[in-house]
């Protein structure tokens, strides 16, 4: 079972990622539809979400390998 501190860290990281995703979506809408800037904003958002997912799932993957 994860410690309370680990749970809180995960909750804070998830909240930050949610904020970045919403902020990124709003920022992307400020750019023209097929612009390179909009693509960069989307890619940055996807990278943040992917990194958070890996950070969240990595401990579970380590447990299954042992």
C-alpha positions as CSV (number, residue, x, y, z in Angstrom):
1,X,0.0,0.0,0.0
2,X,1.3,3.4,-0.9
3,X,2.2,5.8,1.8
4,X,0.1,8.9,2.5
5,X,3.0,11.1,1.2
6,X,3.1,9.2,-2.1
7,X,-0.6,9.5,-2.5
8,X,-0.4,13.3,-1.9
9,X,2.5,13.7,-4.4
10,X,0.5,11.8,-7.0
11,X,-2.6,14.0,-6.3
12,X,-0.5,17.1,-6.7
13,X,1.1,15.9,-9.9
14,X,-2.3,14.9,-11.3
15,X,-3.7,18.3,-10.5
16,X,-0.7,20.0,-12.2
17,X,-1.1,17.9,-15.3
18,X,-4.9,18.7,-15.4
19,X,-4.0,22.4,-15.2
20,X,-1.4,22.1,-17.9
21,X,-3.8,20.2,-20.1
22,X,-6.6,22.8,-19.7
23,X,-4.2,25.7,-20.1
24,X,-2.6,24.1,-23.2
25,X,-6.0,23.6,-24.8
26,X,-6.8,27.2,-24.2
27,X,-3.4,28.3,-25.5
28,X,-3.8,26.2,-28.6
29,X,-7.1,27.8,-29.4
30,X,-5.3,31.2,-29.6
31,X,-3.4,30.0,-32.6
32,X,-4.7,29.5,-36.2
33,X,-6.1,26.0,-36.9
34,X,-3.2,24.5,-38.8
35,X,-0.3,26.4,-37.4
36,X,3.0,25.1,-36.2
37,X,2.5,26.9,-32.9
38,X,-0.8,25.0,-32.3
39,X,1.0,21.7,-33.1
40,X,3.8,22.5,-30.7
41,X,1.3,23.3,-27.9
42,X,-0.5,20.0,-28.5
43,X,2.8,18.0,-28.5
44,X,3.9,19.7,-25.3
45,X,0.6,18.8,-23.7
46,X,0.9,15.2,-24.8
47,X,4.4,15.0,-23.5
48,X,3.4,16.2,-20.1
49,X,0.5,13.7,-19.9
50,X,2.7,10.9,-21.1
51,X,5.4,11.7,-18.5
52,X,2.8,11.8,-15.7
53,X,1.4,8.5,-16.9
54,X,4.8,6.8,-16.9
55,X,5.6,8.3,-13.5
56,X,2.3,6.9,-12.1
57,X,2.6,3.5,-13.7
58,X,6.3,2.9,-13.2
59,X,6.1,1.5,-9.6
60,X,3.4,-1.0,-10.7
61,X,5.6,-2.1,-13.6
62,X,8.6,-2.6,-11.3
63,X,6.5,-4.7,-8.9
64,X,5.5,-7.1,-11.7
65,X,9.0,-7.6,-12.9
66,X,10.3,-8.7,-9.5
